[in-house]
Structure formats: C-alpha cells, structure tokens
Amino acid sequence: MLTQSHNVGQPSAVGRLCESASVSNVGRLCESAKINNAISTADSQSRPTNGNPLPNRLRRLDTVYAVDQPVFFLTFCTARRAQLLANAETHARFVAFCQRSPELANVWVGRYVLMPDHIHVFVCAEGSAVLSRWVGSAKKFLAAYWREQGHIAPFWQEGFFDHLLRSTESYEEKWEYVRQNPVRAGLASNTGGWPFAGEVQPLELSEEQRRRADSQSRPTTTQREH
C-alpha cells in the first residue's frame, strides 16, 4: 500500500533517439520517449510480488465503461508547496502524460485541476497498486522537466491521497466542488477563467462500477506514504 516516486533519469536510449531524429521532430519524439520511460520504469520497479503478470493494456475509449475499474479522486502536492504546476508548459506535459496513460499504464484520466502547488485529478484504475505506479510515473515525468528548467529537487511531497467514489457519490458534484478551488483561492474570478483545468478522457460510472466500489473493504479516503 505504499507509493513510491522515483528519481528521474533519462536513459541512453532516449539520448540516441533524440540524436537520430530530425530537428523538427526532436521535441515531439523526446517527450514521447520520456513518457514511455517514466511509466515503464515505475511499472517495472513495482511488479506484483505474487508472480502474477500485470493486466493487459486496454485501448483508449471515447467514453470509459470500465466495469472492473473504479474511479478515484487523487490529490498530490509539490515539496514545500513550491508553485511549479500552474503554468502552460507543465500543464501541456501533464495532459500529454495523461493521454498516454490508458495505453501504457491501464489508467484513464478524467477531469483535473492543476493548482500552483498541488494536483486534483479523477482517474479510473484497477486499484491501489496501479494508482501508486501511475502517481509515481507522473511525478517522475514532470520532475524531469522541472530539473531541465533549473529547479532544485525535491519536487514532490511523499505520497498522495486517494478517495474511492462510492455509489452514493456523484462524479459531477465532486467535480463541481473541485473546479471551484481556483475561485475560492482567489486565483480566478470564475471557473472558466482558470486555464489549468480540463478533461482528458470522459469517465462514466456505471451501476456495476458503483456496486463493485461499495463492495471493496477499504477506507473511502486513504493517505498513501512512501
């Protein structure tokens, strides 16, 4: 039940890929390689200890009806509450990472808000182990960019909070509350005035998802630590 975020490193394969690419494609190819590396590294270092293989990767869907995968509300924060998140470049990298998550991590990302020093995000995933790997990968990927910009580690607080949506809870209602955070913090006059929020994949909680969430013997809200 412990989550781990790993130090970010760029493997030699990424360097070779960048060197061999044409100048116009270097940025796009390198970012894709870094996303793959961030997810695959966390994935390989967090294999199940019972010898069971990781689940098959599922293709991205326009609307998610992942009956076996509940929806979680996650929050994770920067170290020392450093204001690193609410900028266009970090936002673009976060969205790019989330767009690759169904293919590479079996995680679908719904709606999110980037506050200056923390992230609120709804994700559809198989459970705690998958959540931990995904959060570690996201932290690793964004930390790589911040390090390139000259920021000094540590970049993230250890761990994260997750909340499992139960049958009595409304995704829409929770989203409405979360998207008001920039307004409550005085960062925007209305929700439409905050540019660092959005939706990556549409998520829909089916009745079967809600029943399965209700049947899980776990606390509704959990703080996961390293």
MOBELCOR-V510400 format. One record per pair of residues at least 12 apart in sequence whose ideal C-beta (glycine too) atoms are under 6 Angstrom apart, sorted by the first residue. I is the first residue (numbers start at 1). J is the second residue. D is the distance in Angstrom with one decimal. If there is no record, write none. Layout:
I:J:D
I:J:D
This chain:
1:128:5.9
3:132:3.7
3:135:5.8
3:159:5.7
3:224:4.5
4:136:5.3
4:226:5.8
5:136:4.4
5:139:4.1
5:156:5.7
6:140:5.6
8:140:4.9
8:143:4.6
8:144:4.2
14:33:4.6
17:29:5.8
17:33:5.3
18:30:4.9
34:144:6.0
35:97:5.4
35:100:4.9
38:137:4.6
38:140:4.5
38:141:3.9
39:104:4.3
39:105:5.0
39:137:4.5
42:133:4.7
42:136:4.4
42:137:4.2
43:133:5.7
46:133:4.6
55:106:5.7
57:103:5.9
57:106:5.7
58:106:6.0
60:102:4.3
63:202:4.8
63:204:5.6
64:108:5.0
64:124:5.4
64:203:5.0
65:206:5.6
66:124:5.3
67:208:4.6
67:209:6.0
69:124:4.9
69:125:5.8
69:126:5.3
70:164:5.8
70:209:5.8
70:213:4.3
71:122:6.0
71:124:5.2
71:165:4.8
71:203:5.9
71:205:5.7
72:123:5.5
72:162:4.9
72:164:5.7
73:122:5.5
73:163:4.3
74:121:5.2
74:160:5.8
74:162:5.2
75:120:5.5
75:161:4.5
76:119:5.6
76:135:5.9
76:160:3.8
77:118:4.1
77:157:4.5
78:117:4.8
78:156:6.0
79:154:4.3
79:155:5.8
79:156:5.5
79:157:5.5
81:117:4.1
83:116:3.9
83:117:5.4
84:146:5.8
85:114:4.6
85:116:5.9
86:114:5.6
86:116:4.4
86:196:5.0
91:114:5.8
91:196:4.9
93:145:5.6
97:138:5.9
97:141:5.2
98:200:4.3
105:134:5.2
107:123:5.5
107:125:4.6
107:134:4.7
108:124:4.2
108:201:4.8
109:123:5.3
109:200:4.3
110:122:4.1
110:203:3.8
111:175:5.1
111:199:4.6
113:178:5.7
113:181:5.8
113:197:4.3
114:196:4.0
120:178:5.0
124:203:5.4
131:162:5.8
135:160:5.0
139:156:4.8
143:155:4.5
158:225:5.9
158:226:4.1
159:224:4.9
159:225:4.0
159:226:5.8
160:224:5.7
161:223:5.3
162:222:5.4
163:221:4.5
164:213:5.6
164:220:5.7
166:213:5.4
166:214:5.6
167:210:3.7
167:214:5.1
171:205:5.7
179:191:4.9
182:194:3.9
